Structure formats: C-alpha cells, structure tokens
Amino acid sequence: MDIIDIATLLAAFFVGIYLFVKWRYKYWQRKGVPYIEPELYYGNVRKMIKREISFGEQFKEIYDELKSRGVKHGGAFALFTPLYMPIDPGIIKCILQSDFKHFMNHGVFVNEENDPLTGHLFNLEGQKWRRMRTKLTPTFTSGKMKMMFHTFLACTEDLEGVLNDHAIIQDAVNIKDITSRFTNDVIVSCAFGMDCNSLKNPNNEFLKFGQNIFNSGILGRIKQLIVMLVPRQVLIKIGFKQTSSATESFFMKVIKDIVTYRESNNIVRKDVMSLLIQMKNKGSMSDEDVVKENEEKDSLLTMNELTAQCLVFYLAGFETSATTMTFALYELALNQNIQDKLREEICSVLKKHNGNITYEAVSEMTYLDKVLNETLRKHPPVPGTIRVCNENFTIPGTNVVIKAGTKVHIPIYGIQNDPEYYPDPDTFDPERFSPENKENRPAFTYLPFGEGPRICIGLRFGLMQSKVGILKIIQNFMVTLNEKTANPMRLDTRAFILGVRGGVWLNVARIT
C-alpha cells in the first residue's frame, strides 16, 4: 500500500466521521423536538469544554435560549451525546417523581468489581439502588440528626477559634478554606467517629484527599471526558478506573481499620459507621433502630459496599455544605441589613434557650432557614442533575417519544435563576421563602437537593451542619467583603460543584 492509498483511506475515514457527526446532530430534528443548533464536535458545550464558563452557566444558557422560544422542552448536545432538557415544571415533575420508574438512574459510571468505590448510592441503578436506599434512609432521620447534634456543635468551637485568630490580626479569611475544614471535621466525626481536627491542622489526610477528589486536575478532567464519550460497557471491559489508586487505597484502609477495631472491641457509637456495621453484620435498620435479623446473606452490606457508602457520605457532606456556607456568608457580607436581621434572630432565639445552642433552638430560627434556602436557590452547589430514560417514554401532552438510553438534563441553576419564578433573580432576598411566596410558586422550581424518590438522602444533615456553622459565625462576628474578592464574582470553570474563581475572601470582626 503506497502513500496515496494511505492518504485516501485517511481522507475517507475523516469524511466518514464528519458525515456521521452531521447526521448525529440532526437527532432532535428527526424526532420533532425543538433544539439549539450544535457546533461541530462541541455540540452545545463549547464554552464549558474550553473553560470559558462553568458547567452551571453553560446549561443555564441552553435553558434560557429554549425558554425564550416559549417551548416546554428541547434538545441539546454534550459533544456528540443528545440531551433532552425539560423546561416546563410539569414535565420535570413527571421525570423526577410521577413517572420516576422511567427515569430512575443517573447514568454515571459504576463498576463495583474493578472500581469498588464507585458502587455508592448516588451511582447505583435499578433494584440495587432501591434496596440500598431503603437500607440507608433511616440513617438520616430527624432523630439521627438530634443524636449527632452535639458533634456539630463541638466542631463550631474550633471554627470560632480560627476566625477569632483572624479577627485579632485583622487578616483576610479565605472562607471556603475555613468552611471546608469545618465540614470535614463534622462529617469525619459523625460518619467515622474520628477526630481529625482539620481546623487546627489544615494538612489533615482526610481533608487533602477530599480536596483532591473535587480538584482532580488534568487527569481527572480527562477521565470525565472519557466517561462522557465512551460507552460504559466498553469502559468496564477494558478495566477503566475512575477512582485514583491513592484515593482507593486511603479510604479502603481507613474504613477497614475502623470496622476491624470496632468489631474486635465490641464498640458501638451513635454515628453513621455503627449503623453501617450493623447493616453489614445483621441487616437493615428501621426508623426505631431495630435491626432486622435473619435476612438473606446477599442482602447484607459487603465491606466494599460499606466503604463506598462511607465515601459518598463523606464527599456529599463535605463539599456541598462547605460551598453552601461560603455562598451564604458571601451574600451576608454584601447585604449587611440581612446579616443584622439574622443576627437579631439568633440572639433572640438563643435568649429563650438560656444562651444554649440546641437542636430545638436552631429549628426555631425561621429567618436562618430562609437565608439558607435563598442561598441554595441562587447558588445551588450541584447546578444540574442527569437522569437516563430506562424504557421508551412518551412526554405527556406530546407525541414525542424519549428512547431508552437517552440522557435527560435537569438545569437546576437555570430554573432557580429564572425571573418567571424568582423576579429579579440576581437579588438575594430570603423572603422569597416566606410561606406565602413558597405557596404561590410552581412546584419543581426549587431543586437544590433534587426531588422525588432520588432526592438527596443527606439533605437534613447538610442543612443542619450549614445552619450551625453560619449561626456560630454570625452570632460572634461581623463579616464584610475583602477587596481580594472579585465583585462581581465569576464562577470557577474547573469543577462541577459551583465555586468562585479566586475564592471568597472576607474580613471578620469580633462582636463584643
């Protein structure tokens, strides 16, 4: 074969790819679904791929464009993958709740055999997900939150101490760093029964590995791209691993050591780890902490399953809550009148409780609840969620059939910043969450934790640790924006979780 033959084959190959891509990009046109014309090879996500804007902003642009056309749904492309995007809250309700059985799975990479830490609740699918969800739900009841409350509170002492040191020397605070260390301490203590003291020791191993997972660098982004482009069956067949070897080794060893120590010494504590160990050895946990004995052997948690659930509890409780606290404090620093009103409520409620921060006292702080809800509305840490259609489904009120295997994107960031539902959405206004305003707003237009059967299992935990941390800070410090913080801020384009480019830097002054 001479050089001309090789050149002809290569040319035919690339022309074939080009024609296939062009045909692929007519997918939504063939189905009669409104869509945004894709760019060659990028689809509709060029700005995100080139890191010009964040994941949330990219899909908000798509949502806004479709919404401006007055359509109830539309199609887009993530590179070459067709994405169905519901715009109308009624269709979103169908997908997340009423027709959930058709859209049960997230469609993310999971390979329990070769990559065991991917086998956690968020990734699991079908009946395996359903069984695991049923087992783990009692772990996060309000009763369990009361049980763990003293741990939340204990961690706020170090939080106050660190901020007090900054206040004394009048040093700017990178608040995301501080809130990450706080939530790291809370989740490690509540989940694993360990004191890691990352507020005092920023080089703590748990904190380092948690931050590395969310800031995985070039290799992590390449792996994410591979997962987007290559079918899961192919990745499993070639032994692809999304979890780094270092992360897997660290968490496997830590959890195994904790379980072995507790079982050898018959130690039972009021934390998530003890509940998981009971599920591993005996069965499911009921809401009343009654262990169901004599379950079939394959219904018990394996050691790999236990470790995977510990990892997802850790990651979910660590990063998203730290992000929520960071954005809340950013908005309170910008809106001193809201900060003052929140501080007045905190002082008033605590006065009724003899100055003691209790579970009941926090539950009475309705304005604090509104501040957190508005933070999650304007800055949802998870800006979108994916579902995969698992059997052909006809969209209600249309003749459009969504085929099995089609990915569905719920644009949380776009919906929650839509002026139809939240007038003047850039304004931070906690009163959007007064009982009257909530009642007058369409359902499924506030989705920071998702909705339906796959709503975030740890939402109570996340809200409580965020509330306790913010309460402690605002009770004792006045926060203002430091000049190192960009204003207006720009979102970080490197990560899926919402973040601020350059960080949020605050001044903290002790309230005497």
N, C-alpha and C positions, 0 to 999 in steps of 0.2 A: 504494500500500500504506500503510494508516494504522498508527498506533502499536499498535493492538490486534493487527493481523496480525503485526507485527514481534515483539511480545511472545509471541504464540502460537508462532511459529517458533522463537524462542529457547528457550522452555519445552520444546518438542518436542525440540530439539537436545540440551539438557542431560538430559532424561529418557532420550533415546536413549543418551547416553554412560553414564549411570548404569546402565541395564539391560545395556549391553554389558560394563561392568566387573563387575557382579554375575555375569553369565554366564561371563566370563573367569575369575573366582575359583572357579568350580566345575570348573576344568580337571582337577585331580588327582582330584577326587571321581569325575568321569566315567571316569577311567582306572583307578579302583580302587586308587590309591596313597595310603597314609597321608599326611596333610598337616596343617599348622598353619593354623588359620582366619586368613585375612588381614584386615587393617584396610582400610577403604575408601580407595582411592587410594594408600595407602602400601604395601600388601601386608604383608610381614613385616619391613620395614626402616625403620619409622618412627623408631626411636631413632637409627639411623645417619644418616638424612636430616636429622634435627633436631639432629645432632651432640651427642646425649646420651652416646653410647658410640661406640667405634671400629668400623671395618669388621670386624676380627677378633672383637671381643666380640659384635657383632650375630649373626654366623653361628655363633659358639660357643653362644649362647643357643638358636638354632634346632636345632643339633646335639644339645645337652643335652636339649631337650624331646623330640625324636624318640627319642633313646637311652633316655630314661626310660620310654617306652612299650614298649620291648623290640622295636622294629621294625628290620629290616635296611636299610631305605631309606625316603625320604619326599619330600614335595614342599613347596615354599615359593614365595613370590613376591617378586621385587625390583621394587617398584612394580607394573606390570602384567605383567611377564615371568615365566612359570613357570620355576622352577629345580628340577632333580632333584638330591637330595642323598643320596649313598650313605653309609650308616652302617657297614655290615659291611666289614671289611678285605678279604674275599674279593671283594666287588663292586668295591671301589676298585682291587684288582689287575686285575680284568677291564678296567676303564676305562683305567687308566694303562699297562697292559702287555699282558696276554694278548689282549685284543680292541681293541688300540690303533687298528687301522685304522678302527674305527667312531668313534673319538673323537680324531682326530689334531690338530684345530685348537683354538686358544684362543678364536676367535670375536671378537677385538678389532678395532678399526678399523684398516684399512690401505688406503692409496691411493697407490701408488708414483708415479703420474703427477703428481697435483696436490699431494701431501704426501709428497715422497720420503723424508723421514727416518722415516716410519712403516714403510718397507719393510725392516725388520730381522728378524733371525732369530726373535725372540720372536713377532712378528706374522704372519710368513709362513705360508701354508697349503699343504696338499696336496703335490704333487710339487715345487713351487718350494721349499717348506720343506725337503723331504727332500734335494734337491740342494745347497741352501745348507748344511745341517747336515753333509753328507758333506764338503763343501769345507773347512769351518771346524774340524771336530773335531780335526785334527792340531795346531791352533794351541795347544791346552791340554793336551797330553800331559805326563806327568811329566818327560820330557826337556826340554820347553819351560820347565817350572817351574824346573828346575835352572838353565837358561840365564838366566832372569830373576831368580834369587835374589839376585844381587849388587845389583840395583836395589832390591828390597825392603829389603835391609839398609842401603843407603846412605840411604834415606829415614828410617830409625829414628834416625839421628844427630840430625837436626833435631827429631824427635819428643822425644828425650831432652832436648835443649837447651831446648825450650819448657817442658817440665814442670819442668826444673831451675830455670828462672827463677821459676815459680810457687812452687816449694818454698822458694826463698830468701826471698821476700817473704811467704810463708805466705798466699797468695791462693787462694781457691776456684777450681776449674777446671770450666768447662763442658765436660765430657769429650766430648760429641757434637761440639762445635765442633772440638776438637783431633783426634779420630779422623777426622772428615770431611776435614780439611786433610791429614792423613797419607795416607788412602786416595786422595784427589785427586792428591797428588804421585806415589804409586805407579802409579796407572793411567795418568796422563798420560805418565809416563816410560816405562812398559812398552809402552803402546799406540802412543804417538806419537813417542817418542824425544825428548821436550821436558822441560826443567827449568822447572817453574812456581813452585817454592818457596813454596807457599801456607802452609806452616807459618811461614815468615818474613814472608810477605806475604799476609795474610788477604783482601786486596782483589783477588786474582788473578782474571782474567776467567773461566777455566775453572771455578773454584770458584763464582763468582757465578752463572754460567749453570746449573751443575749443581744448585745450591740452588733456583734459580728454577723449574726443571722440577718438582722434588718439592714445592715450596711455591708452587703456581701461583696462589694467591689465588682470589677470587670468579670471575673469568673462566675459570680452569682448571676449577673445580668445575661451572660452567655447561656447559662443553664436555663434561665427563664425563657430566653428566646427559643432554645431547643424544645422546651416543653410546649411552647406555643405552636411550633411548626411541625414537629414530628409526632405521628400517632402514638398513643400510649402503648399499644401492643408492641410496636417496634422498639420503644424505649425499654420495655420490660424484657424483651427477647435479647437485647444486646447488653443487659445488665446495667443500664443507666442508673446513677445515684444522684439525687438532688441534694441530699444532706451531705455536708462535708464530713470527711473521716474524723477530723478533730472534734467537731460538734457531737457526732455519734458516739465516739469513744468517751468523751467527757460525761454526757448525760447517762449513757448506759452504765458507766462505772459508779457515778454518784447515786443513781437510783438503786442499783443493785446493792451497794454498800448500806444504804439506809434501810432497805427492806430486810436484808440479812441481819443487821444489827437489831432491828425491832423484833423480828421473829425469834431470834436467838435469845433475846432478853425479855420476851413477852411484854413489850412496851406498847401501850395504846394511848394515843393522844387525841385531842379534839382538833384534828386537822384533816386536810384532804388526803394525805398519804395514808393515814389509818383507815379511812373509808375505802380507799383503793385496795389496800392489802386485804381487807375483809372480803372485798369482791373477788379478789384473786383466789382466796382460800376457801370461801364458803358460798358466795353467790351474790345476788342483788341486794341492794339496800333500799328499804322502804322509807317513806317520809318520817316514820316513827323510829328510825334507826334499828328496825328489826331485820336481822339477816335471814334471808330465805334459804333454809338448809335443803340438802338433798337435790340440788339442781343437777342437770346433766353436766358431765365433765366439760363438754365443749362450750358450755355457757359461762364458764368461769374465765376471768381475765388471765391471759398468759403474761409472763414477765415482760415480753416485748410490747404487748398491748398496754400494760400498766405504765411502762416508761414513755410510750408515745403520748398517752393522755396527760402524763405529768408535763411533758414538753409543751403541748398545746395550751394547757392551763397556764404554764409559766409565760409563754410568749404573749398570749392574749391578755393576761393580767398585767404584764409588764409594760409593753409598748403603747397600746391603745389608751390606757389610763394616763400614762405619762403625757401623751400627746393631748388628751382632753384637758388635763390640768394646765399644760403650757398655754394652750389657746385661751382657756378661761382667764388665766392671770394676765395674758396679753390684753384681752378685752377690758378687764377690770382696770388695768393700768391706763388704758386710753379713755375710759369712762369713769371718772372719779365720782360722779354722782351715784352711779350704780354700785361702785365699791363702797361708798359711805353707807348706802342703804342696806347693803348686805351685811356690813359690819354692825350696824344698828340691830338688825335681826338676830345676828349671832349673839351679841351681848344680851339682848332682851330675853332670848330663849334660855341661854345658859344661866341667867339670873334666876329664872324659875326653877332651875335644877341645881340650885346652890353652887353654881360655878362649875359643875361637873359635866364633862362631855360624855354623854351616854348615847346608846343606840336610839332610845326614845327621844332624846333631845334633838339629835340630827334629823329624825323623822318628822319633827315639828317644824323644821326650817323650810318653809314653802318657797321663800324667795331664793334660797340657795338651790333648791330643786329647779326653779325657773332659770337661774343663771346657767346651771349645767345643761339643761335642755336646749337653751338658746345657743350655747357653745357647740353642742353636738349638732344642732341644726345648721349653723353657719360653717362649722369646721368639722364635718364628720371624719373621724380618723380613718375609717375604711370608706373611700369615696364611691365605691361601686361594688356590686356583687354579681357573680355569674351563676346561672343555672343552665343545665343541659336538658333538653327535651328527651325523655327516655322512650316515648312512643308517640306516633303521629297525633297531632292535636290541632283541632280547628279553633282558631281565635274566635271567641264569642262575638256575634254580630257581624261576622265577615265570612267569606268563603276561603280565607287564607289558611292553608294547612302548614303548620310548622312540622317539619320532618324530624323523626327520631335522630338524635345526634347533633341537632342544631344548638348552638350556644346562644343563650339569652343574657343580655347585659341590662341590669337594673341600675340606672345612673343616679345614684343616691345624691351625689354632690350637686348635680344639675337640678333635680327635683326640689331639694331643700333650699336652693337659691333661686327658685322660680318666683318672680313677682306676682304671678297669679295667686299663689298660695301664701306667699310671705312678702307683702308690699314693701318696697324699699329694702330688698334683702341684704344689702351691704351694711345696713344699720343694725347694731347689736341692741336688741330690745327684749329683755326677759319676759315682758308682759305678753308676748306672743303666746306664752304658755299659761296664761290665766285659764281657769276652767271654761269661761265663755268663749275665748278665742279658739281653744282646742276643739270645743264642741262644734264651732262653725266652720272648721276646716275639713276638707275631704279626708277620709281615711286613706292610709297608704301614701301620704305625702310627707311623713316623718319616719325615716327608716335607718337611723344610725346603728341599730343593732340587728337590722333585717326585720323580718316579720314572718308569721306563720309557724309551722312546726319546726323550721330550722332557724328560728330566732336565736340569737346568741345565748348560749346556756349560762354564761357567766355575767350577764348584764347587771344583776344585783350586786355582785362582787365588785365589778368595775365602777359602778356608780358610787358604792359606799366608800371605797378607798379614795376616790377622787373627791368626794364631799368632805371626808375627814381631813384630807390634806389641805384643801382650799380653806376650809374652816379654820384650821390651825394657823395658816399663814395670814389670812385677813384679820383674824382676831388679834394678832400680835404685831403685824407690820402693815405699813402703808407701802404699796408698790406703785412705781411710776416707770415710764418707758425710758430706757437709757438711749443715748444718742447712737450707740453701736447697733441698735435695731433699725433695720431699714423701714421707713414709713413713707409710702405704703409698702407693706411687706410683699415679698414674692415667694411663691411656694417652691419647695425643693423638688427638683425634677428627677432625682436619683432613686426615689423609693416609692413603693406602692402606698404605704401609710402616709397620710398628709403630714407635711412638715414645712418649716420655714427656712428659706435659703439664708444662710448666715446666722441662724439661730435667733432666739428671743432673749434679749438682754434687758434686765430690769434693775432699777435701784430699789433697795429695801431700807425703810427707816422704821426703827422700833417705836411702837406706840407706848407711851408712858402713862 
